[in-house]
Amino acid sequence: MLYMVIEKYKDKEAVYRRFHEKGRMMPTGVTYVNSRVAEDGNTCYQINEAESLEVLQEWASNWNDVTDFTFIPVISSHEMSEKMKK
């Protein structure tokens, strides 16, 4: 399942410092797809593929002290278009 992950940084300097030191720290079952960051650097919009919401929450636990997370299950616009034909 694909998830839109919205990350609101509590402390962007701490987020990037940890990222440079430890990487994404994603557990097995989560795959990073792509992301975009707001120009002010305080919010990241990320697409991840995950086996379950629980494994995404496991990943988020590595960052909860510096980031607030929102997880939204998403599908492609093509998939939604096909669903709407039925």
N, C-alpha and C positions, 0 to 999 in steps of 0.2 A: 504494500500500500504506500502511496505517496502522501507526504504531509508537508503543508506549508508551515514552517516554524517561524514565528515572529519572536525575535529576541530583543527585549528592551534592556539596554545596558544600564546598570546602576553605576558602574565605574568603567568607562571604556578603556582607560589606560590599563587597568588591572586585567580586563578581558584580553587585550592584545598582548600584554606581557606574558600572561599564562599561555596564550595560543602560540607565541614564539618559543616558549620554553617547552611545552608539552604537546603541542599539536591539538587536534580536535578531540582527542580522547574518546572516540566513538567505540562502543562495544560491538562485538559480533552481532550481526542482525540489523545494523544501521549503516546505510550507505549515503554519503554526501553526494548530492546531484549538482546543485548550483546555488548561488546566493547573490544578493545585491544589498548594499548598505546605503542608508540614507546619507545625504551629503554632510550632515552634521556629525555623522559617525556614531550616533546614539542608538540606532535601530538597525537590525539585520533581518532581511527577509530571505529565508533559506528553504530550499526544497530538499527533503531527505526521503529516501526509501527505507521503510522499516517493516520488520516482521510483525510488530505490534506497537501499540501506544506505550505499553509497559517498558519495552526496550528503549524507546525514545526518552521516557522519563528517567530511566537508568542513566542515560547519557547526560541529561539535563542536571542530574544530581551532582555532576562534576563542576557545574557552573552556577548553581543556584545562589551562591553567595554574591555573585557579581552580575547576574542576569535574571530577568523575569521572562518566562516562556509562555507562549500560546501555541497550541498544536491544533492544526485544522486539516482533517483528511481532505485530499483533493484528487480530482481526476482531470484528464485533459479536456479541452473544449471539444475536441472531436468525439471523445467518449460520451460527453454529455449530449452532444448533438444526436448521436446514435440512440441514446436512451430516450430522447424526446420524440423520435420517430415512431416509437412503439405505442 
